[in-house]
Amino acid sequence: MFGCGLYPSYQSINDSIRLEAEQAVRRLRDHPSVVIFAGNNEDYQVAESLGVMDYSDNSGDYMHTKFPA
């Protein structure tokens, strides 16, 4: 769903994504051979090249960083 792109991160979209993920896990949990949940590493090379990564921020509050993803 989020292949290789920088996507916005704000509360309403995060809530929508969370709901969709929970529904997908519920629907597919009895079929482990059908799905593998993985990812969230493709965009960091792009983010680093754009200078939006801040490795000094250890707050855990990604919503208020330059890379809220």
mmCIF file of the N, C-alpha and C atoms, coordinates in Angstrom:
data_MODEL
# 
_entry.id   MODEL 
# 
loop_
_atom_site.group_PDB 
_atom_site.id 
_atom_site.type_symbol 
_atom_site.label_atom_id 
_atom_site.label_alt_id 
_atom_site.label_comp_id 
_atom_site.label_asym_id 
_atom_site.label_entity_id 
_atom_site.label_seq_id 
_atom_site.pdbx_PDB_ins_code 
_atom_site.Cartn_x 
_atom_site.Cartn_y 
_atom_site.Cartn_z 
_atom_site.occupancy 
_atom_site.B_iso_or_equiv 
_atom_site.pdbx_formal_charge 
_atom_site.auth_seq_id 
_atom_site.auth_comp_id 
_atom_site.auth_asym_id 
_atom_site.auth_atom_id 
_atom_site.pdbx_PDB_model_num 
ATOM 1   N N  . MET A 1 1  ? 0.800  -1.188  0.000  1.00 0.00 ? 1  MET A N  1 
ATOM 2   C CA . MET A 1 1  ? 0.000  0.000   0.000  1.00 0.00 ? 1  MET A CA 1 
ATOM 3   C C  . MET A 1 1  ? 0.851  1.264   0.000  1.00 0.00 ? 1  MET A C  1 
ATOM 4   N N  . PHE A 1 2  ? 1.990  1.217   0.669  1.00 0.00 ? 2  PHE A N  1 
ATOM 5   C CA . PHE A 1 2  ? 2.820  2.416   0.770  1.00 0.00 ? 2  PHE A CA 1 
ATOM 6   C C  . PHE A 1 2  ? 4.178  2.196   0.122  1.00 0.00 ? 2  PHE A C  1 
ATOM 7   N N  . GLY A 1 3  ? 4.213  1.494   -0.984 1.00 0.00 ? 3  GLY A N  1 
ATOM 8   C CA . GLY A 1 3  ? 5.491  1.160   -1.606 1.00 0.00 ? 3  GLY A CA 1 
ATOM 9   C C  . GLY A 1 3  ? 6.262  2.368   -2.100 1.00 0.00 ? 3  GLY A C  1 
ATOM 10  N N  . CYS A 1 4  ? 7.431  2.557   -1.554 1.00 0.00 ? 4  CYS A N  1 
ATOM 11  C CA . CYS A 1 4  ? 8.415  3.529   -2.043 1.00 0.00 ? 4  CYS A CA 1 
ATOM 12  C C  . CYS A 1 4  ? 7.863  4.924   -2.264 1.00 0.00 ? 4  CYS A C  1 
ATOM 13  N N  . GLY A 1 5  ? 7.240  5.475   -1.285 1.00 0.00 ? 5  GLY A N  1 
ATOM 14  C CA . GLY A 1 5  ? 6.762  6.843   -1.382 1.00 0.00 ? 5  GLY A CA 1 
ATOM 15  C C  . GLY A 1 5  ? 6.761  7.512   -0.033 1.00 0.00 ? 5  GLY A C  1 
ATOM 16  N N  . LEU A 1 6  ? 6.832  8.826   -0.028 1.00 0.00 ? 6  LEU A N  1 
ATOM 17  C CA . LEU A 1 6  ? 6.735  9.580   1.212  1.00 0.00 ? 6  LEU A CA 1 
ATOM 18  C C  . LEU A 1 6  ? 5.282  9.997   1.376  1.00 0.00 ? 6  LEU A C  1 
ATOM 19  N N  . TYR A 1 7  ? 4.642  9.557   2.432  1.00 0.00 ? 7  TYR A N  1 
ATOM 20  C CA . TYR A 1 7  ? 3.230  9.793   2.646  1.00 0.00 ? 7  TYR A CA 1 
ATOM 21  C C  . TYR A 1 7  ? 3.019  10.683  3.859  1.00 0.00 ? 7  TYR A C  1 
ATOM 22  N N  . PRO A 1 8  ? 1.935  11.444  3.862  1.00 0.00 ? 8  PRO A N  1 
ATOM 23  C CA . PRO A 1 8  ? 1.664  12.303  5.012  1.00 0.00 ? 8  PRO A CA 1 
ATOM 24  C C  . PRO A 1 8  ? 1.351  11.483  6.250  1.00 0.00 ? 8  PRO A C  1 
ATOM 25  N N  . SER A 1 9  ? 1.569  12.071  7.379  1.00 0.00 ? 9  SER A N  1 
ATOM 26  C CA . SER A 1 9  ? 1.271  11.399  8.633  1.00 0.00 ? 9  SER A CA 1 
ATOM 27  C C  . SER A 1 9  ? 0.589  12.396  9.543  1.00 0.00 ? 9  SER A C  1 
ATOM 28  N N  . TYR A 1 10 ? -0.722 12.310  9.609  1.00 0.00 ? 10 TYR A N  1 
ATOM 29  C CA . TYR A 1 10 ? -1.480 13.121  10.536 1.00 0.00 ? 10 TYR A CA 1 
ATOM 30  C C  . TYR A 1 10 ? -2.563 12.229  11.128 1.00 0.00 ? 10 TYR A C  1 
ATOM 31  N N  . GLN A 1 11 ? -3.162 12.646  12.200 1.00 0.00 ? 11 GLN A N  1 
ATOM 32  C CA . GLN A 1 11 ? -3.983 11.766  13.020 1.00 0.00 ? 11 GLN A CA 1 
ATOM 33  C C  . GLN A 1 11 ? -5.097 11.065  12.243 1.00 0.00 ? 11 GLN A C  1 
ATOM 34  N N  . SER A 1 12 ? -5.823 11.783  11.405 1.00 0.00 ? 12 SER A N  1 
ATOM 35  C CA . SER A 1 12 ? -6.952 11.142  10.715 1.00 0.00 ? 12 SER A CA 1 
ATOM 36  C C  . SER A 1 12 ? -6.486 10.061  9.748  1.00 0.00 ? 12 SER A C  1 
ATOM 37  N N  . ILE A 1 13 ? -5.382 10.298  9.026  1.00 0.00 ? 13 ILE A N  1 
ATOM 38  C CA . ILE A 1 13 ? -4.905 9.252   8.118  1.00 0.00 ? 13 ILE A CA 1 
ATOM 39  C C  . ILE A 1 13 ? -4.302 8.094   8.905  1.00 0.00 ? 13 ILE A C  1 
ATOM 40  N N  . ASN A 1 14 ? -3.617 8.388   10.007 1.00 0.00 ? 14 ASN A N  1 
ATOM 41  C CA . ASN A 1 14 ? -3.066 7.311   10.843 1.00 0.00 ? 14 ASN A CA 1 
ATOM 42  C C  . ASN A 1 14 ? -4.174 6.439   11.414 1.00 0.00 ? 14 ASN A C  1 
ATOM 43  N N  . ASP A 1 15 ? -5.263 7.054   11.845 1.00 0.00 ? 15 ASP A N  1 
ATOM 44  C CA . ASP A 1 15 ? -6.403 6.283   12.368 1.00 0.00 ? 15 ASP A CA 1 
ATOM 45  C C  . ASP A 1 15 ? -7.002 5.395   11.287 1.00 0.00 ? 15 ASP A C  1 
ATOM 46  N N  . SER A 1 16 ? -7.120 5.926   10.082 1.00 0.00 ? 16 SER A N  1 
ATOM 47  C CA . SER A 1 16 ? -7.665 5.159   8.964  1.00 0.00 ? 16 SER A CA 1 
ATOM 48  C C  . SER A 1 16 ? -6.766 3.971   8.623  1.00 0.00 ? 16 SER A C  1 
ATOM 49  N N  . ILE A 1 17 ? -5.466 4.204   8.595  1.00 0.00 ? 17 ILE A N  1 
ATOM 50  C CA . ILE A 1 17 ? -4.508 3.135   8.302  1.00 0.00 ? 17 ILE A CA 1 
ATOM 51  C C  . ILE A 1 17 ? -4.540 2.075   9.396  1.00 0.00 ? 17 ILE A C  1 
ATOM 52  N N  . ARG A 1 18 ? -4.591 2.503   10.648 1.00 0.00 ? 18 ARG A N  1 
ATOM 53  C CA . ARG A 1 18 ? -4.645 1.561   11.758 1.00 0.00 ? 18 ARG A CA 1 
ATOM 54  C C  . ARG A 1 18 ? -5.888 0.675   11.653 1.00 0.00 ? 18 ARG A C  1 
ATOM 55  N N  . LEU A 1 19 ? -7.040 1.278   11.384 1.00 0.00 ? 19 LEU A N  1 
ATOM 56  C CA . LEU A 1 19 ? -8.283 0.519   11.252 1.00 0.00 ? 19 LEU A CA 1 
ATOM 57  C C  . LEU A 1 19 ? -8.185 -0.485  10.105 1.00 0.00 ? 19 LEU A C  1 
ATOM 58  N N  . GLU A 1 20 ? -7.669 -0.050  8.961  1.00 0.00 ? 20 GLU A N  1 
ATOM 59  C CA . GLU A 1 20 ? -7.541 -0.951  7.820  1.00 0.00 ? 20 GLU A CA 1 
ATOM 60  C C  . GLU A 1 20 ? -6.582 -2.100  8.123  1.00 0.00 ? 20 GLU A C  1 
ATOM 61  N N  . ALA A 1 21 ? -5.465 -1.811  8.784  1.00 0.00 ? 21 ALA A N  1 
ATOM 62  C CA . ALA A 1 21 ? -4.505 -2.861  9.132  1.00 0.00 ? 21 ALA A CA 1 
ATOM 63  C C  . ALA A 1 21 ? -5.120 -3.866  10.108 1.00 0.00 ? 21 ALA A C  1 
ATOM 64  N N  . GLU A 1 22 ? -5.837 -3.373  11.110 1.00 0.00 ? 22 GLU A N  1 
ATOM 65  C CA . GLU A 1 22 ? -6.482 -4.274  12.068 1.00 0.00 ? 22 GLU A CA 1 
ATOM 66  C C  . GLU A 1 22 ? -7.505 -5.165  11.370 1.00 0.00 ? 22 GLU A C  1 
ATOM 67  N N  . GLN A 1 23 ? -8.276 -4.598  10.439 1.00 0.00 ? 23 GLN A N  1 
ATOM 68  C CA . GLN A 1 23 ? -9.256 -5.395  9.706  1.00 0.00 ? 23 GLN A CA 1 
ATOM 69  C C  . GLN A 1 23 ? -8.574 -6.442  8.833  1.00 0.00 ? 23 GLN A C  1 
ATOM 70  N N  . ALA A 1 24 ? -7.475 -6.079  8.185  1.00 0.00 ? 24 ALA A N  1 
ATOM 71  C CA . ALA A 1 24 ? -6.750 -7.025  7.334  1.00 0.00 ? 24 ALA A CA 1 
ATOM 72  C C  . ALA A 1 24 ? -6.158 -8.164  8.161  1.00 0.00 ? 24 ALA A C  1 
ATOM 73  N N  . VAL A 1 25 ? -5.580 -7.829  9.312  1.00 0.00 ? 25 VAL A N  1 
ATOM 74  C CA . VAL A 1 25 ? -5.004 -8.876  10.171 1.00 0.00 ? 25 VAL A CA 1 
ATOM 75  C C  . VAL A 1 25 ? -6.100 -9.818  10.655 1.00 0.00 ? 25 VAL A C  1 
ATOM 76  N N  . ARG A 1 26 ? -7.231 -9.274  11.074 1.00 0.00 ? 26 ARG A N  1 
ATOM 77  C CA . ARG A 1 26 ? -8.344 -10.126 11.503 1.00 0.00 ? 26 ARG A CA 1 
ATOM 78  C C  . ARG A 1 26 ? -8.804 -11.043 10.372 1.00 0.00 ? 26 ARG A C  1 
ATOM 79  N N  . ARG A 1 27 ? -8.904 -10.495 9.185  1.00 0.00 ? 27 ARG A N  1 
ATOM 80  C CA . ARG A 1 27 ? -9.404 -11.260 8.048  1.00 0.00 ? 27 ARG A CA 1 
ATOM 81  C C  . ARG A 1 27 ? -8.415 -12.338 7.616  1.00 0.00 ? 27 ARG A C  1 
ATOM 82  N N  . LEU A 1 28 ? -7.108 -12.085 7.736  1.00 0.00 ? 28 LEU A N  1 
ATOM 83  C CA . LEU A 1 28 ? -6.097 -13.000 7.210  1.00 0.00 ? 28 LEU A CA 1 
ATOM 84  C C  . LEU A 1 28 ? -5.393 -13.839 8.268  1.00 0.00 ? 28 LEU A C  1 
ATOM 85  N N  . ARG A 1 29 ? -5.672 -13.624 9.534  1.00 0.00 ? 29 ARG A N  1 
ATOM 86  C CA . ARG A 1 29 ? -4.905 -14.282 10.593 1.00 0.00 ? 29 ARG A CA 1 
ATOM 87  C C  . ARG A 1 29 ? -5.006 -15.796 10.582 1.00 0.00 ? 29 ARG A C  1 
ATOM 88  N N  . ASP A 1 30 ? -6.058 -16.356 10.037 1.00 0.00 ? 30 ASP A N  1 
ATOM 89  C CA . ASP A 1 30 ? -6.185 -17.813 9.993  1.00 0.00 ? 30 ASP A CA 1 
ATOM 90  C C  . ASP A 1 30 ? -5.552 -18.405 8.739  1.00 0.00 ? 30 ASP A C  1 
ATOM 91  N N  . HIS A 1 31 ? -4.904 -17.580 7.945  1.00 0.00 ? 31 HIS A N  1 
ATOM 92  C CA . HIS A 1 31 ? -4.284 -18.025 6.699  1.00 0.00 ? 31 HIS A CA 1 
ATOM 93  C C  . HIS A 1 31 ? -2.833 -17.526 6.636  1.00 0.00 ? 31 HIS A C  1 
ATOM 94  N N  . PRO A 1 32 ? -1.959 -17.994 7.518  1.00 0.00 ? 32 PRO A N  1 
ATOM 95  C CA . PRO A 1 32 ? -0.605 -17.445 7.595  1.00 0.00 ? 32 PRO A CA 1 
ATOM 96  C C  . PRO A 1 32 ? 0.212  -17.657 6.327  1.00 0.00 ? 32 PRO A C  1 
ATOM 97  N N  . SER A 1 33 ? -0.139 -18.634 5.520  1.00 0.00 ? 33 SER A N  1 
ATOM 98  C CA . SER A 1 33 ? 0.634  -18.845 4.303  1.00 0.00 ? 33 SER A CA 1 
ATOM 99  C C  . SER A 1 33 ? 0.250  -17.856 3.204  1.00 0.00 ? 33 SER A C  1 
ATOM 100 N N  . VAL A 1 34 ? -0.792 -17.079 3.419  1.00 0.00 ? 34 VAL A N  1 
ATOM 101 C CA . VAL A 1 34 ? -1.284 -16.157 2.405  1.00 0.00 ? 34 VAL A CA 1 
ATOM 102 C C  . VAL A 1 34 ? -0.597 -14.801 2.476  1.00 0.00 ? 34 VAL A C  1 
ATOM 103 N N  . VAL A 1 35 ? -0.148 -14.396 3.655  1.00 0.00 ? 35 VAL A N  1 
ATOM 104 C CA . VAL A 1 35 ? 0.312  -13.022 3.798  1.00 0.00 ? 35 VAL A CA 1 
ATOM 105 C C  . VAL A 1 35 ? 1.569  -12.934 4.663  1.00 0.00 ? 35 VAL A C  1 
ATOM 106 N N  . ILE A 1 36 ? 2.413  -11.999 4.320  1.00 0.00 ? 36 ILE A N  1 
ATOM 107 C CA . ILE A 1 36 ? 3.575  -11.653 5.141  1.00 0.00 ? 36 ILE A CA 1 
ATOM 108 C C  . ILE A 1 36 ? 3.511  -10.137 5.315  1.00 0.00 ? 36 ILE A C  1 
ATOM 109 N N  . PHE A 1 37 ? 3.482  -9.687  6.556  1.00 0.00 ? 37 PHE A N  1 
ATOM 110 C CA . PHE A 1 37 ? 3.470  -8.260  6.836  1.00 0.00 ? 37 PHE A CA 1 
ATOM 111 C C  . PHE A 1 37 ? 4.910  -7.799  7.030  1.00 0.00 ? 37 PHE A C  1 
ATOM 112 N N  . ALA A 1 38 ? 5.387  -6.964  6.144  1.00 0.00 ? 38 ALA A N  1 
ATOM 113 C CA . ALA A 1 38 ? 6.763  -6.489  6.235  1.00 0.00 ? 38 ALA A CA 1 
ATOM 114 C C  . ALA A 1 38 ? 6.866  -5.123  5.574  1.00 0.00 ? 38 ALA A C  1 
ATOM 115 N N  . GLY A 1 39 ? 7.939  -4.436  5.852  1.00 0.00 ? 39 GLY A N  1 
ATOM 116 C CA . GLY A 1 39 ? 8.182  -3.180  5.161  1.00 0.00 ? 39 GLY A CA 1 
ATOM 117 C C  . GLY A 1 39 ? 8.636  -2.070  6.065  1.00 0.00 ? 39 GLY A C  1 
ATOM 118 N N  . ASN A 1 40 ? 8.449  -0.850  5.598  1.00 0.00 ? 40 ASN A N  1 
ATOM 119 C CA . ASN A 1 40 ? 8.806  0.384   6.287  1.00 0.00 ? 40 ASN A CA 1 
ATOM 120 C C  . ASN A 1 40 ? 10.303 0.646   6.295  1.00 0.00 ? 40 ASN A C  1 
ATOM 121 N N  . ASN A 1 41 ? 10.980 0.198   5.269  1.00 0.00 ? 41 ASN A N  1 
ATOM 122 C CA . ASN A 1 41 ? 12.390 0.554   5.184  1.00 0.00 ? 41 ASN A CA 1 
ATOM 123 C C  . ASN A 1 41 ? 12.748 1.136   3.831  1.00 0.00 ? 41 ASN A C  1 
ATOM 124 N N  . GLU A 1 42 ? 11.824 1.122   2.882  1.00 0.00 ? 42 GLU A N  1 
ATOM 125 C CA . GLU A 1 42 ? 12.127 1.544   1.524  1.00 0.00 ? 42 GLU A CA 1 
ATOM 126 C C  . GLU A 1 42 ? 12.364 3.044   1.414  1.00 0.00 ? 42 GLU A C  1 
ATOM 127 N N  . ASP A 1 43 ? 11.697 3.818   2.218  1.00 0.00 ? 43 ASP A N  1 
ATOM 128 C CA . ASP A 1 43 ? 11.698 5.266   2.044  1.00 0.00 ? 43 ASP A CA 1 
ATOM 129 C C  . ASP A 1 43 ? 12.852 5.978   2.735  1.00 0.00 ? 43 ASP A C  1 
ATOM 130 N N  . TYR A 1 44 ? 13.574 5.300   3.570  1.00 0.00 ? 44 TYR A N  1 
ATOM 131 C CA . TYR A 1 44 ? 14.589 5.996   4.352  1.00 0.00 ? 44 TYR A CA 1 
ATOM 132 C C  . TYR A 1 44 ? 15.765 6.465   3.514  1.00 0.00 ? 44 TYR A C  1 
ATOM 133 N N  . GLN A 1 45 ? 16.116 5.737   2.459  1.00 0.00 ? 45 GLN A N  1 
ATOM 134 C CA . GLN A 1 45 ? 17.191 6.192   1.593  1.00 0.00 ? 45 GLN A CA 1 
ATOM 135 C C  . GLN A 1 45 ? 16.797 7.490   0.905  1.00 0.00 ? 45 GLN A C  1 
ATOM 136 N N  . VAL A 1 46 ? 15.550 7.577   0.445  1.00 0.00 ? 46 VAL A N  1 
ATOM 137 C CA . VAL A 1 46 ? 15.054 8.805   -0.182 1.00 0.00 ? 46 VAL A CA 1 
ATOM 138 C C  . VAL A 1 46 ? 15.023 9.932   0.847  1.00 0.00 ? 46 VAL A C  1 
ATOM 139 N N  . ALA A 1 47 ? 14.514 9.642   2.036  1.00 0.00 ? 47 ALA A N  1 
ATOM 140 C CA . ALA A 1 47 ? 14.436 10.664  3.084  1.00 0.00 ? 47 ALA A CA 1 
ATOM 141 C C  . ALA A 1 47 ? 15.821 11.170  3.463  1.00 0.00 ? 47 ALA A C  1 
ATOM 142 N N  . GLU A 1 48 ? 16.786 10.264  3.537  1.00 0.00 ? 48 GLU A N  1 
ATOM 143 C CA . GLU A 1 48 ? 18.149 10.696  3.847  1.00 0.00 ? 48 GLU A CA 1 
ATOM 144 C C  . GLU A 1 48 ? 18.702 11.589  2.742  1.00 0.00 ? 48 GLU A C  1 
ATOM 145 N N  . SER A 1 49 ? 18.454 11.223  1.486  1.00 0.00 ? 49 SER A N  1 
ATOM 146 C CA . SER A 1 49 ? 18.982 12.033  0.380  1.00 0.00 ? 49 SER A CA 1 
ATOM 147 C C  . SER A 1 49 ? 18.323 13.409  0.323  1.00 0.00 ? 49 SER A C  1 
ATOM 148 N N  . LEU A 1 50 ? 17.095 13.521  0.829  1.00 0.00 ? 50 LEU A N  1 
ATOM 149 C CA . LEU A 1 50 ? 16.403 14.811  0.866  1.00 0.00 ? 50 LEU A CA 1 
ATOM 150 C C  . LEU A 1 50 ? 16.742 15.621  2.114  1.00 0.00 ? 50 LEU A C  1 
ATOM 151 N N  . GLY A 1 51 ? 17.492 15.002  3.031  1.00 0.00 ? 51 GLY A N  1 
ATOM 152 C CA . GLY A 1 51 ? 17.906 15.698  4.242  1.00 0.00 ? 51 GLY A CA 1 
ATOM 153 C C  . GLY A 1 51 ? 16.821 15.856  5.284  1.00 0.00 ? 51 GLY A C  1 
ATOM 154 N N  . VAL A 1 52 ? 15.830 14.969  5.283  1.00 0.00 ? 52 VAL A N  1 
ATOM 155 C CA . VAL A 1 52 ? 14.748 15.109  6.253  1.00 0.00 ? 52 VAL A CA 1 
ATOM 156 C C  . VAL A 1 52 ? 14.877 14.162  7.448  1.00 0.00 ? 52 VAL A C  1 
ATOM 157 N N  . MET A 1 53 ? 15.875 13.325  7.464  1.00 0.00 ? 53 MET A N  1 
ATOM 158 C CA . MET A 1 53 ? 16.085 12.428  8.596  1.00 0.00 ? 53 MET A CA 1 
ATOM 159 C C  . MET A 1 53 ? 16.833 13.164  9.699  1.00 0.00 ? 53 MET A C  1 
ATOM 160 N N  . ASP A 1 54 ? 16.367 13.023  10.927 1.00 0.00 ? 54 ASP A N  1 
ATOM 161 C CA . ASP A 1 54 ? 17.024 13.647  12.077 1.00 0.00 ? 54 ASP A CA 1 
ATOM 162 C C  . ASP A 1 54 ? 17.326 12.548  13.083 1.00 0.00 ? 54 ASP A C  1 
ATOM 163 N N  . TYR A 1 55 ? 18.512 11.966  12.957 1.00 0.00 ? 55 TYR A N  1 
ATOM 164 C CA . TYR A 1 55 ? 18.872 10.843  13.817 1.00 0.00 ? 55 TYR A CA 1 
ATOM 165 C C  . TYR A 1 55 ? 19.169 11.272  15.251 1.00 0.00 ? 55 TYR A C  1 
ATOM 166 N N  . SER A 1 56 ? 19.260 12.568  15.494 1.00 0.00 ? 56 SER A N  1 
ATOM 167 C CA . SER A 1 56 ? 19.513 13.027  16.862 1.00 0.00 ? 56 SER A CA 1 
ATOM 168 C C  . SER A 1 56 ? 18.222 13.115  17.683 1.00 0.00 ? 56 SER A C  1 
ATOM 169 N N  . ASP A 1 57 ? 17.068 13.014  17.027 1.00 0.00 ? 57 ASP A N  1 
ATOM 170 C CA . ASP A 1 57 ? 15.782 13.099  17.731 1.00 0.00 ? 57 ASP A CA 1 
ATOM 171 C C  . ASP A 1 57 ? 15.396 11.725  18.261 1.00 0.00 ? 57 ASP A C  1 
ATOM 172 N N  . ASN A 1 58 ? 15.489 11.552  19.556 1.00 0.00 ? 58 ASN A N  1 
ATOM 173 C CA . ASN A 1 58 ? 15.130 10.290  20.194 1.00 0.00 ? 58 ASN A CA 1 
ATOM 174 C C  . ASN A 1 58 ? 13.851 10.409  21.006 1.00 0.00 ? 58 ASN A C  1 
ATOM 175 N N  . SER A 1 59 ? 13.035 11.395  20.686 1.00 0.00 ? 59 SER A N  1 
ATOM 176 C CA . SER A 1 59 ? 11.827 11.643  21.473 1.00 0.00 ? 59 SER A CA 1 
ATOM 177 C C  . SER A 1 59 ? 10.768 10.573  21.262 1.00 0.00 ? 59 SER A C  1 
ATOM 178 N N  . GLY A 1 60 ? 10.803 9.914   20.103 1.00 0.00 ? 60 GLY A N  1 
ATOM 179 C CA . GLY A 1 60 ? 9.762  8.945   19.785 1.00 0.00 ? 60 GLY A CA 1 
ATOM 180 C C  . GLY A 1 60 ? 8.489  9.597   19.276 1.00 0.00 ? 60 GLY A C  1 
ATOM 181 N N  . ASP A 1 61 ? 8.467  10.909  19.186 1.00 0.00 ? 61 ASP A N  1 
ATOM 182 C CA . ASP A 1 61 ? 7.296  11.644  18.720 1.00 0.00 ? 61 ASP A CA 1 
ATOM 183 C C  . ASP A 1 61 ? 7.490  11.977  17.245 1.00 0.00 ? 61 ASP A C  1 
ATOM 184 N N  . TYR A 1 62 ? 7.311  10.976  16.385 1.00 0.00 ? 62 TYR A N  1 
ATOM 185 C CA . TYR A 1 62 ? 7.592  11.157  14.974 1.00 0.00 ? 62 TYR A CA 1 
ATOM 186 C C  . TYR A 1 62 ? 6.658  12.158  14.309 1.00 0.00 ? 62 TYR A C  1 
ATOM 187 N N  . MET A 1 63 ? 5.502  12.430  14.909 1.00 0.00 ? 63 MET A N  1 
ATOM 188 C CA . MET A 1 63 ? 4.545  13.346  14.294 1.00 0.00 ? 63 MET A CA 1 
ATOM 189 C C  . MET A 1 63 ? 5.086  14.779  14.221 1.00 0.00 ? 63 MET A C  1 
ATOM 190 N N  . HIS A 1 64 ? 6.072  15.114  15.025 1.00 0.00 ? 64 HIS A N  1 
ATOM 191 C CA . HIS A 1 64 ? 6.599  16.469  15.041 1.00 0.00 ? 64 HIS A CA 1 
ATOM 192 C C  . HIS A 1 64 ? 8.040  16.516  14.550 1.00 0.00 ? 64 HIS A C  1 
ATOM 193 N N  . THR A 1 65 ? 8.389  15.601  13.656 1.00 0.00 ? 65 THR A N  1 
ATOM 194 C CA . THR A 1 65 ? 9.720  15.594  13.064 1.00 0.00 ? 65 THR A CA 1 
ATOM 195 C C  . THR A 1 65 ? 9.634  16.065  11.613 1.00 0.00 ? 65 THR A C  1 
ATOM 196 N N  . LYS A 1 66 ? 10.794 16.186  10.985 1.00 0.00 ? 66 LYS A N  1 
ATOM 197 C CA . LYS A 1 66 ? 10.822 16.550  9.573  1.00 0.00 ? 66 LYS A CA 1 
ATOM 198 C C  . LYS A 1 66 ? 10.410 15.376  8.682  1.00 0.00 ? 66 LYS A C  1 
ATOM 199 N N  . PHE A 1 67 ? 10.364 14.161  9.229  1.00 0.00 ? 67 PHE A N  1 
ATOM 200 C CA . PHE A 1 67 ? 9.999  12.965  8.468  1.00 0.00 ? 67 PHE A CA 1 
ATOM 201 C C  . PHE A 1 67 ? 8.933  12.197  9.228  1.00 0.00 ? 67 PHE A C  1 
ATOM 202 N N  . PRO A 1 68 ? 7.705  12.715  9.243  1.00 0.00 ? 68 PRO A N  1 
ATOM 203 C CA . PRO A 1 68 ? 6.627  12.054  10.017 1.00 0.00 ? 68 PRO A CA 1 
ATOM 204 C C  . PRO A 1 68 ? 6.048  10.859  9.269  1.00 0.00 ? 68 PRO A C  1 
ATOM 205 N N  . ALA A 1 69 ? 6.811  9.791   9.246  1.00 0.00 ? 69 ALA A N  1 
ATOM 206 C CA . ALA A 1 69 ? 6.348  8.590   8.541  1.00 0.00 ? 69 ALA A CA 1 
ATOM 207 C C  . ALA A 1 69 ? 6.534  7.372   9.401  1.00 0.00 ? 69 ALA A C  1 
# 
